[in-house]
Amino acid sequence: MDQLQDKRRSNCTVHQEEWLAGKHGRKSANECVKCGKCEEVCLQHIKIRDELEKIAAELLG
């Protein structure tokens, strides 16, 4: 594994830890700032920003 991959993994791990331990993922779908950090670490390559937008429109009108 090269250093770039190591760095990306490290950044992903830090982001996931901050999200889980710090904020516990407890935000409303309409609070998304569309930074894309969640999509960078999503192993399923889900377009999370698009999905949150759909959810916000459906649930929050």
All heavy atoms as a GROMACS GRO file, in nm:
protein
  485
    1MET      N    1   0.084  -0.117   0.000
    1MET     CA    2   0.000   0.000   0.000
    1MET      C    3   0.089   0.124   0.000
    1MET      O    4   0.187   0.131   0.072
    1MET     CB    5  -0.089  -0.003   0.124
    1MET     CG    6  -0.196   0.100   0.117
    1MET     SD    7  -0.314   0.099   0.255
    1MET     CE    8  -0.336  -0.069   0.294
    2ASP      N    9   0.055   0.221  -0.082
    2ASP     CA   10   0.140   0.340  -0.088
    2ASP      C   11   0.100   0.442   0.018
    2ASP      O   12   0.000   0.428   0.088
    2ASP     CB   13   0.136   0.401  -0.228
    2ASP     CG   14   0.001   0.459  -0.266
    2ASP    OD1   15  -0.092   0.452  -0.184
    2ASP    OD2   16  -0.009   0.513  -0.377
    3GLN      N   17   0.180   0.546   0.031
    3GLN     CA   18   0.159   0.645   0.136
    3GLN      C   19   0.029   0.723   0.116
    3GLN      O   20  -0.037   0.760   0.212
    3GLN     CB   21   0.276   0.741   0.141
    3GLN     CG   22   0.401   0.678   0.196
    3GLN     CD   23   0.516   0.774   0.200
    3GLN    OE1   24   0.517   0.876   0.131
    3GLN    NE2   25   0.616   0.743   0.282
    4LEU      N   26  -0.010   0.748  -0.009
    4LEU     CA   27  -0.134   0.820  -0.036
    4LEU      C   28  -0.254   0.742   0.014
    4LEU      O   29  -0.345   0.797   0.077
    4LEU     CB   30  -0.148   0.850  -0.186
    4LEU     CG   31  -0.271   0.929  -0.227
    4LEU    CD1   32  -0.277   1.062  -0.153
    4LEU    CD2   33  -0.272   0.953  -0.377
    5GLN      N   34  -0.256   0.612  -0.010
    5GLN     CA   35  -0.365   0.528   0.039
    5GLN      C   36  -0.367   0.527   0.192
    5GLN      O   37  -0.474   0.531   0.253
    5GLN     CB   38  -0.352   0.386  -0.014
    5GLN     CG   39  -0.393   0.373  -0.159
    5GLN     CD   40  -0.376   0.230  -0.208
    5GLN    OE1   41  -0.282   0.162  -0.172
    5GLN    NE2   42  -0.467   0.187  -0.294
    6ASP      N   43  -0.250   0.520   0.253
    6ASP     CA   44  -0.242   0.524   0.399
    6ASP      C   45  -0.300   0.654   0.452
    6ASP      O   46  -0.375   0.654   0.550
    6ASP     CB   47  -0.096   0.512   0.446
    6ASP     CG   48  -0.043   0.371   0.436
    6ASP    OD1   49  -0.123   0.277   0.423
    6ASP    OD2   50   0.080   0.355   0.441
    7LYS      N   51  -0.266   0.764   0.388
    7LYS     CA   52  -0.314   0.896   0.430
    7LYS      C   53  -0.466   0.905   0.416
    7LYS      O   54  -0.535   0.954   0.504
    7LYS     CB   55  -0.246   1.005   0.346
    7LYS     CG   56  -0.289   1.145   0.376
    7LYS     CD   57  -0.230   1.194   0.504
    7LYS     CE   58  -0.259   1.343   0.518
    7LYS     NZ   59  -0.250   1.386   0.654
    8ARG      N   60  -0.520   0.855   0.304
    8ARG     CA   61  -0.664   0.858   0.282
    8ARG      C   62  -0.737   0.775   0.387
    8ARG      O   63  -0.838   0.816   0.441
    8ARG     CB   64  -0.699   0.806   0.143
    8ARG     CG   65  -0.670   0.905   0.034
    8ARG     CD   66  -0.714   0.852  -0.100
    8ARG     NE   67  -0.675   0.944  -0.205
    8ARG     CZ   68  -0.645   0.908  -0.327
    8ARG    NH1   69  -0.652   0.781  -0.363
    8ARG    NH2   70  -0.611   0.997  -0.417
    9ARG      N   71  -0.684   0.658   0.415
    9ARG     CA   72  -0.745   0.571   0.517
    9ARG      C   73  -0.744   0.639   0.653
    9ARG      O   74  -0.841   0.634   0.727
    9ARG     CB   75  -0.670   0.439   0.526
    9ARG     CG   76  -0.736   0.336   0.446
    9ARG     CD   77  -0.712   0.195   0.494
    9ARG     NE   78  -0.770   0.111   0.390
    9ARG     CZ   79  -0.702   0.029   0.315
    9ARG    NH1   80  -0.574   0.012   0.335
    9ARG    NH2   81  -0.762  -0.039   0.220
   10SER      N   82  -0.633   0.702   0.685
   10SER     CA   83  -0.620   0.772   0.812
   10SER      C   84  -0.722   0.885   0.820
   10SER      O   85  -0.790   0.901   0.922
   10SER     CB   86  -0.479   0.827   0.828
   10SER     OG   87  -0.470   0.902   0.947
   11ASN      N   88  -0.736   0.963   0.714
   11ASN     CA   89  -0.832   1.073   0.712
   11ASN      C   90  -0.975   1.020   0.727
   11ASN      O   91  -1.057   1.078   0.798
   11ASN     CB   92  -0.821   1.154   0.584
   11ASN     CG   93  -0.697   1.239   0.580
   11ASN    OD1   94  -0.633   1.263   0.681
   11ASN    ND2   95  -0.660   1.284   0.461
   12CYS      N   96  -1.006   0.911   0.660
   12CYS     CA   97  -1.139   0.851   0.668
   12CYS      C   98  -1.168   0.803   0.810
   12CYS      O   99  -1.277   0.824   0.862
   12CYS     CB  100  -1.151   0.734   0.570
   12CYS     SG  101  -1.150   0.783   0.398
   13THR      N  102  -1.070   0.741   0.871
   13THR     CA  103  -1.086   0.690   1.006
   13THR      C  104  -1.111   0.804   1.104
   13THR      O  105  -1.199   0.795   1.188
   13THR     CB  106  -0.962   0.609   1.049
   13THR    OG1  107  -0.942   0.503   0.957
   13THR    CG2  108  -0.976   0.556   1.189
   14VAL      N  109  -1.036   0.912   1.090
   14VAL     CA  110  -1.053   1.027   1.178
   14VAL      C  111  -1.191   1.086   1.159
   14VAL      O  112  -1.261   1.116   1.256
   14VAL     CB  113  -0.943   1.133   1.152
   14VAL    CG1  114  -0.978   1.265   1.222
   14VAL    CG2  115  -0.809   1.082   1.198
   15HIS      N  116  -1.235   1.101   1.036
   15HIS     CA  117  -1.368   1.157   1.009
   15HIS      C  118  -1.476   1.069   1.069
   15HIS      O  119  -1.569   1.119   1.134
   15HIS     CB  120  -1.391   1.173   0.859
   15HIS     CG  121  -1.529   1.216   0.824
   15HIS    ND1  122  -1.577   1.341   0.854
   15HIS    CD2  123  -1.630   1.151   0.764
   15HIS    CE1  124  -1.702   1.350   0.814
   15HIS    NE2  125  -1.737   1.236   0.759
   16GLN      N  126  -1.466   0.938   1.050
   16GLN     CA  127  -1.566   0.847   1.105
   16GLN      C  128  -1.568   0.854   1.257
   16GLN      O  129  -1.674   0.854   1.319
   16GLN     CB  130  -1.539   0.704   1.059
   16GLN     CG  131  -1.574   0.681   0.915
   16GLN     CD  132  -1.533   0.542   0.869
   16GLN    OE1  133  -1.443   0.482   0.924
   16GLN    NE2  134  -1.600   0.493   0.767
   17GLU      N  135  -1.452   0.861   1.318
   17GLU     CA  136  -1.444   0.868   1.464
   17GLU      C  137  -1.507   0.996   1.515
   17GLU      O  138  -1.584   0.995   1.612
   17GLU     CB  139  -1.299   0.859   1.509
   17GLU     CG  140  -1.284   0.860   1.660
   17GLU     CD  141  -1.139   0.846   1.704
   17GLU    OE1  142  -1.058   0.791   1.628
   17GLU    OE2  143  -1.109   0.890   1.816
   18GLU      N  144  -1.479   1.109   1.450
   18GLU     CA  145  -1.539   1.236   1.491
   18GLU      C  146  -1.691   1.230   1.479
   18GLU      O  147  -1.764   1.277   1.565
   18GLU     CB  148  -1.485   1.351   1.406
   18GLU     CG  149  -1.342   1.387   1.436
   18GLU     CD  150  -1.286   1.486   1.337
   18GLU    OE1  151  -1.355   1.524   1.240
   18GLU    OE2  152  -1.170   1.527   1.356
   19TRP      N  153  -1.738   1.173   1.370
   19TRP     CA  154  -1.882   1.165   1.345
   19TRP      C  155  -1.950   1.076   1.448
   19TRP      O  156  -2.051   1.112   1.506
   19TRP     CB  157  -1.908   1.112   1.204
   19TRP     CG  158  -2.052   1.114   1.166
   19TRP    CD1  159  -2.122   1.220   1.117
   19TRP    CD2  160  -2.145   1.005   1.174
   19TRP    NE1  161  -2.252   1.184   1.093
   19TRP    CE2  162  -2.269   1.052   1.127
   19TRP    CE3  163  -2.136   0.874   1.215
   19TRP    CZ2  164  -2.382   0.972   1.120
   19TRP    CZ3  165  -2.249   0.793   1.209
   19TRP    CH2  166  -2.370   0.844   1.161
   20LEU      N  167  -1.892   0.961   1.474
   20LEU     CA  168  -1.954   0.866   1.566
   20LEU      C  169  -1.940   0.910   1.712
   20LEU      O  170  -2.037   0.908   1.788
   20LEU     CB  171  -1.893   0.727   1.548
   20LEU     CG  172  -1.927   0.658   1.417
   20LEU    CD1  173  -1.840   0.534   1.401
   20LEU    CD2  174  -2.074   0.621   1.410
   21ALA      N  175  -1.821   0.948   1.752
   21ALA     CA  176  -1.796   0.978   1.892
   21ALA      C  177  -1.836   1.121   1.928
   21ALA      O  178  -1.889   1.146   2.035
   21ALA     CB  179  -1.649   0.957   1.924
   22GLY      N  180  -1.814   1.212   1.837
   22GLY     CA  181  -1.840   1.352   1.867
   22GLY      C  182  -1.985   1.393   1.856
   22GLY      O  183  -2.045   1.444   1.950
   23LYS      N  184  -2.043   1.370   1.742
   23LYS     CA  185  -2.178   1.418   1.716
   23LYS      C  186  -2.281   1.307   1.716
   23LYS      O  187  -2.400   1.333   1.711
   23LYS     CB  188  -2.180   1.490   1.582
   23LYS     CG  189  -2.087   1.609   1.578
   23LYS     CD  190  -2.084   1.670   1.439
   23LYS     CE  191  -1.974   1.772   1.429
   23LYS     NZ  192  -1.851   1.721   1.380
   24HIS      N  193  -2.239   1.185   1.715
   24HIS     CA  194  -2.326   1.068   1.716
   24HIS      C  195  -2.419   1.063   1.595
   24HIS      O  196  -2.518   0.992   1.597
   24HIS     CB  197  -2.408   1.061   1.845
   24HIS     CG  198  -2.325   1.063   1.968
   24HIS    ND1  199  -2.250   0.956   2.009
   24HIS    CD2  200  -2.302   1.161   2.059
   24HIS    CE1  201  -2.185   0.986   2.120
   24HIS    NE2  202  -2.214   1.109   2.151
   25GLY      N  203  -2.390   1.138   1.492
   25GLY     CA  204  -2.472   1.134   1.372
   25GLY      C  205  -2.614   1.182   1.393
   25GLY      O  206  -2.701   1.151   1.314
   26ARG      N  207  -2.637   1.257   1.498
   26ARG     CA  208  -2.774   1.299   1.530
   26ARG      C  209  -2.802   1.439   1.476
   26ARG      O  210  -2.799   1.537   1.548
   26ARG     CB  211  -2.794   1.296   1.680
   26ARG     CG  212  -2.787   1.155   1.733
   26ARG     CD  213  -2.818   1.148   1.878
   26ARG     NE  214  -2.804   1.010   1.919
   26ARG     CZ  215  -2.784   0.973   2.042
   26ARG    NH1  216  -2.776   1.061   2.137
   26ARG    NH2  217  -2.773   0.846   2.072
   27LYS      N  218  -2.828   1.444   1.350
   27LYS     CA  219  -2.865   1.568   1.286
   27LYS      C  220  -2.980   1.540   1.193
   27LYS      O  221  -3.004   1.428   1.152
   27LYS     CB  222  -2.748   1.627   1.209
   27LYS     CG  223  -2.637   1.678   1.297
   27LYS     CD  224  -2.550   1.772   1.222
   27LYS     CE  225  -2.456   1.840   1.320
   27LYS     NZ  226  -2.400   1.959   1.266
   28SER      N  227  -3.049   1.644   1.157
   28SER     CA  228  -3.160   1.632   1.064
   28SER      C  229  -3.105   1.628   0.921
   28SER      O  230  -3.000   1.688   0.893
   28SER     CB  231  -3.254   1.751   1.082
   28SER     OG  232  -3.362   1.742   0.994
   29ALA      N  233  -3.177   1.563   0.833
   29ALA     CA  234  -3.133   1.552   0.694
   29ALA      C  235  -3.115   1.688   0.629
   29ALA      O  236  -3.028   1.706   0.544
   29ALA     CB  237  -3.234   1.469   0.614
   30ASN      N  238  -3.192   1.787   0.672
   30ASN     CA  239  -3.182   1.919   0.611
   30ASN      C  240  -3.063   2.000   0.664
   30ASN      O  241  -3.038   2.111   0.617
   30ASN     CB  242  -3.312   1.997   0.627
   30ASN     CG  243  -3.344   2.030   0.770
   30ASN    OD1  244  -3.290   1.969   0.863
   30ASN    ND2  245  -3.432   2.125   0.790
   31GLU      N  246  -2.988   1.946   0.757
   31GLU     CA  247  -2.870   2.014   0.810
   31GLU      C  248  -2.743   1.983   0.730
   31GLU      O  249  -2.637   2.037   0.759
   31GLU     CB  250  -2.847   1.978   0.956
   31GLU     CG  251  -2.954   2.030   1.049
   31GLU     CD  252  -2.923   1.997   1.193
   31GLU    OE1  253  -2.826   2.052   1.247
   31GLU    OE2  254  -2.997   1.914   1.249
   32CYS      N  255  -2.756   1.898   0.630
   32CYS     CA  256  -2.641   1.861   0.547
   32CYS      C  257  -2.584   1.985   0.479
   32CYS      O  258  -2.657   2.063   0.419
   32CYS     CB  259  -2.684   1.759   0.442
   32CYS     SG  260  -2.553   1.713   0.327
   33VAL      N  261  -2.452   2.003   0.488
   33VAL     CA  262  -2.387   2.117   0.424
   33VAL      C  263  -2.323   2.077   0.290
   33VAL      O  264  -2.256   2.158   0.227
   33VAL     CB  265  -2.281   2.182   0.516
   33VAL    CG1  266  -2.347   2.243   0.639
   33VAL    CG2  267  -2.174   2.082   0.556
   34LYS      N  268  -2.346   1.953   0.250
   34LYS     CA  269  -2.300   1.900   0.122
   34LYS      C  270  -2.148   1.910   0.103
   34LYS      O  271  -2.100   1.939  -0.005
   34LYS     CB  272  -2.374   1.968   0.007
   34LYS     CG  273  -2.524   1.946   0.013
   34LYS     CD  274  -2.592   1.996  -0.113
   34LYS     CE  275  -2.740   1.979  -0.103
   34LYS     NZ  276  -2.787   1.845  -0.125
   35CYS      N  277  -2.075   1.883   0.211
   35CYS     CA  278  -1.928   1.887   0.202
   35CYS      C  279  -1.871   1.765   0.131
   35CYS      O  280  -1.761   1.770   0.078
   35CYS     CB  281  -1.867   1.899   0.341
   35CYS     SG  282  -1.894   1.753   0.446
   36GLY      N  283  -1.946   1.653   0.133
   36GLY     CA  284  -1.903   1.533   0.064
   36GLY      C  285  -1.814   1.440   0.145
   36GLY      O  286  -1.774   1.333   0.096
   37LYS      N  287  -1.782   1.476   0.269
   37LYS     CA  288  -1.694   1.391   0.350
   37LYS      C  289  -1.754   1.252   0.372
   37LYS      O  290  -1.682   1.154   0.373
   37LYS     CB  291  -1.665   1.457   0.484
   37LYS     CG  292  -1.575   1.577   0.472
   37LYS     CD  293  -1.546   1.634   0.609
   37LYS     CE  294  -1.453   1.754   0.598
   37LYS     NZ  295  -1.426   1.814   0.729
   38CYS      N  296  -1.885   1.246   0.388
   38CYS     CA  297  -1.949   1.116   0.411
   38CYS      C  298  -1.936   1.026   0.288
   38CYS      O  299  -1.915   0.906   0.299
   38CYS     CB  300  -2.097   1.135   0.446
   38CYS     SG  301  -2.191   1.227   0.322
   39GLU      N  302  -1.946   1.087   0.170
   39GLU     CA  303  -1.936   1.009   0.047
   39GLU      C  304  -1.793   0.962   0.023
   39GLU      O  305  -1.772   0.856  -0.036
   39GLU     CB  306  -1.986   1.092  -0.072
   39GLU     CG  307  -2.136   1.115  -0.066
   39GLU     CD  308  -2.190   1.196  -0.181
   39GLU    OE1  309  -2.114   1.226  -0.276
   39GLU    OE2  310  -2.309   1.231  -0.177
   40GLU      N  311  -1.696   1.038   0.071
   40GLU     CA  312  -1.556   0.997   0.056
   40GLU      C  313  -1.527   0.868   0.133
   40GLU      O  314  -1.442   0.790   0.092
   40GLU     CB  315  -1.463   1.108   0.108
   40GLU     CG  316  -1.459   1.231   0.021
   40GLU     CD  317  -1.376   1.341   0.082
   40GLU    OE1  318  -1.304   1.317   0.182
   40GLU    OE2  319  -1.382   1.453   0.029
   41VAL      N  320  -1.596   0.846   0.244
   41VAL     CA  321  -1.568   0.729   0.327
   41VAL      C  322  -1.672   0.618   0.310
   41VAL      O  323  -1.658   0.512   0.369
   41VAL     CB  324  -1.557   0.767   0.476
   41VAL    CG1  325  -1.440   0.860   0.499
   41VAL    CG2  326  -1.686   0.826   0.528
   42CYS      N  327  -1.773   0.641   0.229
   42CYS     CA  328  -1.878   0.541   0.210
   42CYS      C  329  -1.828   0.426   0.124
   42CYS      O  330  -1.797   0.444   0.006
   42CYS     CB  331  -2.002   0.604   0.147
   42CYS     SG  332  -2.135   0.485   0.121
   43LEU      N  333  -1.821   0.308   0.183
   43LEU     CA  334  -1.771   0.191   0.112
   43LEU      C  335  -1.867   0.141   0.005
   43LEU      O  336  -1.828   0.070  -0.086
   43LEU     CB  337  -1.739   0.080   0.211
   43LEU     CG  338  -1.632   0.114   0.315
   43LEU    CD1  339  -1.617  -0.001   0.413
   43LEU    CD2  340  -1.500   0.147   0.249
   44GLN      N  341  -1.994   0.179   0.016
   44GLN     CA  342  -2.095   0.136  -0.081
   44GLN      C  343  -2.113   0.237  -0.194
   44GLN      O  344  -2.195   0.219  -0.282
   44GLN     CB  345  -2.230   0.112  -0.013
   44GLN     CG  346  -2.233  -0.010   0.076
   44GLN     CD  347  -2.168   0.016   0.211
   44GLN    OE1  348  -2.166   0.127   0.261
   44GLN    NE2  349  -2.115  -0.089   0.273
   45HIS      N  350  -2.038   0.348  -0.186
   45HIS     CA  351  -2.043   0.454  -0.289
   45HIS      C  352  -2.183   0.511  -0.307
   45HIS      O  353  -2.226   0.542  -0.417
   45HIS     CB  354  -1.986   0.404  -0.422
   45HIS     CG  355  -1.850   0.344  -0.409
   45HIS    ND1  356  -1.739   0.419  -0.381
   45HIS    CD2  357  -1.809   0.215  -0.414
   45HIS    CE1  358  -1.634   0.341  -0.372
   45HIS    NE2  359  -1.673   0.216  -0.391
   46ILE      N  360  -2.254   0.525  -0.196
   46ILE     CA  361  -2.388   0.583  -0.198
   46ILE      C  362  -2.375   0.734  -0.214
   46ILE      O  363  -2.289   0.796  -0.154
   46ILE     CB  364  -2.462   0.550  -0.066
   46ILE    CG1  365  -2.478   0.399  -0.052
   46ILE    CG2  366  -2.596   0.623  -0.057
   46ILE    CD1  367  -2.525   0.354   0.084
   47LYS      N  368  -2.461   0.791  -0.294
   47LYS     CA  369  -2.465   0.936  -0.311
   47LYS      C  370  -2.546   0.994  -0.195
   47LYS      O  371  -2.663   1.030  -0.208
   47LYS     CB  372  -2.525   0.972  -0.446
   47LYS     CG  373  -2.441   0.924  -0.563
   47LYS     CD  374  -2.499   0.976  -0.693
   47LYS     CE  375  -2.426   0.922  -0.813
   47LYS     NZ  376  -2.288   0.951  -0.821
   48ILE      N  377  -2.480   1.002  -0.081
   48ILE     CA  378  -2.545   1.037   0.044
   48ILE      C  379  -2.606   1.177   0.039
   48ILE      O  380  -2.718   1.198   0.087
   48ILE     CB  381  -2.447   1.024   0.162
   48ILE    CG1  382  -2.404   0.878   0.174
   48ILE    CG2  383  -2.508   1.076   0.292
   48ILE    CD1  384  -2.288   0.853   0.269
   49ARG      N  385  -2.536   1.271  -0.021
   49ARG     CA  386  -2.590   1.408  -0.028
   49ARG      C  387  -2.723   1.410  -0.103
   49ARG      O  388  -2.818   1.476  -0.059
   49ARG     CB  389  -2.489   1.501  -0.094
   49ARG     CG  390  -2.364   1.521  -0.008
   49ARG     CD  391  -2.261   1.604  -0.076
   49ARG     NE  392  -2.195   1.522  -0.179
   49ARG     CZ  393  -2.096   1.564  -0.255
   49ARG    NH1  394  -2.052   1.688  -0.245
   49ARG    NH2  395  -2.041   1.484  -0.343
   50ASP      N  396  -2.730   1.339  -0.213
   50ASP     CA  397  -2.855   1.333  -0.290
   50ASP      C  398  -2.966   1.266  -0.211
   50ASP      O  399  -3.081   1.311  -0.211
   50ASP     CB  400  -2.835   1.258  -0.422
   50ASP     CG  401  -2.744   1.330  -0.519
   50ASP    OD1  402  -2.722   1.453  -0.501
   50ASP    OD2  403  -2.693   1.265  -0.612
   51GLU      N  404  -2.931   1.159  -0.141
   51GLU     CA  405  -3.030   1.085  -0.063
   51GLU      C  406  -3.083   1.170   0.053
   51GLU      O  407  -3.202   1.169   0.082
   51GLU     CB  408  -2.972   0.953  -0.012
   51GLU     CG  409  -2.939   0.854  -0.123
   51GLU     CD  410  -3.060   0.816  -0.207
   51GLU    OE1  411  -3.170   0.797  -0.152
   51GLU    OE2  412  -3.045   0.808  -0.330
   52LEU      N  413  -2.994   1.244   0.119
   52LEU     CA  414  -3.038   1.330   0.229
   52LEU      C  415  -3.131   1.440   0.179
   52LEU      O  416  -3.227   1.477   0.246
   52LEU     CB  417  -2.918   1.391   0.301
   52LEU     CG  418  -2.841   1.297   0.393
   52LEU    CD1  419  -2.717   1.367   0.449
   52LEU    CD2  420  -2.928   1.246   0.504
   53GLU      N  421  -3.102   1.491   0.061
   53GLU     CA  422  -3.188   1.594   0.002
   53GLU      C  423  -3.329   1.537  -0.024
   53GLU      O  424  -3.430   1.602   0.004
   53GLU     CB  425  -3.126   1.644  -0.128
   53GLU     CG  426  -3.192   1.768  -0.182
   53GLU     CD  427  -3.116   1.823  -0.302
   53GLU    OE1  428  -2.992   1.831  -0.296
   53GLU    OE2  429  -3.182   1.857  -0.401
   54LYS      N  430  -3.333   1.414  -0.076
   54LYS     CA  431  -3.463   1.349  -0.101
   54LYS      C  432  -3.538   1.328   0.030
   54LYS      O  433  -3.659   1.352   0.038
   54LYS     CB  434  -3.443   1.215  -0.171
   54LYS     CG  435  -3.397   1.223  -0.314
   54LYS     CD  436  -3.375   1.083  -0.368
   54LYS     CE  437  -3.296   1.083  -0.495
   54LYS     NZ  438  -3.264   0.946  -0.540
   55ILE      N  439  -3.467   1.282   0.132
   55ILE     CA  440  -3.529   1.256   0.262
   55ILE      C  441  -3.583   1.385   0.322
   55ILE      O  442  -3.695   1.390   0.373
   55ILE     CB  443  -3.428   1.188   0.358
   55ILE    CG1  444  -3.399   1.046   0.310
   55ILE    CG2  445  -3.480   1.189   0.501
   55ILE    CD1  446  -3.281   0.982   0.378
   56ALA      N  447  -3.503   1.490   0.317
   56ALA     CA  448  -3.548   1.618   0.372
   56ALA      C  449  -3.673   1.667   0.301
   56ALA      O  450  -3.766   1.715   0.366
   56ALA     CB  451  -3.435   1.722   0.361
   57ALA      N  452  -3.676   1.655   0.171
   57ALA     CA  453  -3.794   1.699   0.094
   57ALA      C  454  -3.915   1.615   0.130
   57ALA      O  455  -4.027   1.670   0.145
   57ALA     CB  456  -3.765   1.689  -0.056
   58GLU      N  457  -3.897   1.486   0.147
   58GLU     CA  458  -4.009   1.396   0.177
   58GLU      C  459  -4.062   1.417   0.319
   58GLU      O  460  -4.182   1.426   0.341
   58GLU     CB  461  -3.963   1.251   0.160
   58GLU     CG  462  -4.070   1.148   0.184
   58GLU     CD  463  -4.166   1.134   0.068
   58GLU    OE1  464  -4.128   1.169  -0.046
   58GLU    OE2  465  -4.278   1.088   0.092
   59LEU      N  466  -3.971   1.425   0.415
   59LEU     CA  467  -4.014   1.431   0.554
   59LEU      C  468  -4.043   1.572   0.605
   59LEU      O  469  -4.128   1.591   0.690
   59LEU     CB  470  -3.907   1.368   0.645
   59LEU     CG  471  -3.881   1.220   0.623
   59LEU    CD1  472  -3.768   1.172   0.714
   59LEU    CD2  473  -4.007   1.138   0.648
   60LEU      N  474  -3.969   1.667   0.553
   60LEU     CA  475  -3.983   1.802   0.605
   60LEU      C  476  -4.060   1.896   0.513
   60LEU      O  477  -4.079   2.013   0.543
   60LEU     CB  478  -3.843   1.860   0.633
   60LEU     CG  479  -3.757   1.775   0.728
   60LEU    CD1  480  -3.616   1.828   0.735
   60LEU    CD2  481  -3.820   1.770   0.866
   61GLY      N  482  -4.100   1.842   0.398
   61GLY     CA  483  -4.182   1.920   0.304
   61GLY      C  484  -4.102   2.017   0.233
   61GLY      O  485  -4.095   2.103   0.176
   0.00000   0.00000   0.00000
